Amino acid sequence: MNVNKNAKQVNLIRIKENRNFEIQYFFEFGTEKLCRKMSDDGQSK
């Protein structure tokens, strides 16, 4: 799973076995100023 931020949107992207990318989830925020960390087990810190 790969995390990508683009302006107000955060995308969770899966790299498939054939090396294609597929957006699994996306989150739209009301601001471009986001600052968070994610731990190894996927929990927000």
BELLINCOR-V538534 format. One record per pair of residues at least 6 apart in sequence whose ideal C-beta (glycine too) atoms are under 8 Angstrom apart, sorted by the first residue. I is the first residue (numbers start at 1). J is the second residue. D is the distance in Angstrom with one decimal. If there is no record, write none. Layout:
i: (I | I)
j: (J | J)
d: (D | D)
This chain:
i: (1 | 1 | 1 | 1 | 2 | 2 | 2 | 2 | 2 | 3 | 3 | 3 | 3 | 3 | 4 | 4 | 4 | 5 | 5 | 7 | 8 | 8 | 8 | 8 | 8 | 9 | 9 | 9 | 9 | 10 | 10 | 10 | 10 | 11 | 11 | 11 | 12 | 12 | 12 | 12 | 13 | 13 | 13 | 13 | 14 | 14 | 14 | 14 | 15 | 16 | 36 | 36 | 37 | 37 | 38 | 38 | 39)
j: (12 | 13 | 14 | 24 | 12 | 13 | 14 | 15 | 21 | 10 | 11 | 12 | 13 | 38 | 10 | 11 | 13 | 11 | 34 | 32 | 28 | 29 | 30 | 31 | 32 | 26 | 27 | 28 | 29 | 26 | 27 | 29 | 34 | 23 | 25 | 26 | 23 | 24 | 25 | 26 | 21 | 22 | 23 | 24 | 21 | 22 | 23 | 24 | 21 | 22 | 44 | 45 | 44 | 45 | 44 | 45 | 45)
d: (5.8 | 7.2 | 5.8 | 7.1 | 7.4 | 4.4 | 7.4 | 6.4 | 7.8 | 6.8 | 7.3 | 6.0 | 7.6 | 7.0 | 7.3 | 4.5 | 5.8 | 7.7 | 6.6 | 5.5 | 6.0 | 5.0 | 6.9 | 6.6 | 5.4 | 5.7 | 6.9 | 5.4 | 7.3 | 6.8 | 4.7 | 7.1 | 7.0 | 5.3 | 7.4 | 4.8 | 7.3 | 4.9 | 4.4 | 7.3 | 5.3 | 6.9 | 5.5 | 6.8 | 7.3 | 5.0 | 8.0 | 5.0 | 6.0 | 5.8 | 5.9 | 7.4 | 7.4 | 4.5 | 6.1 | 7.1 | 5.6)
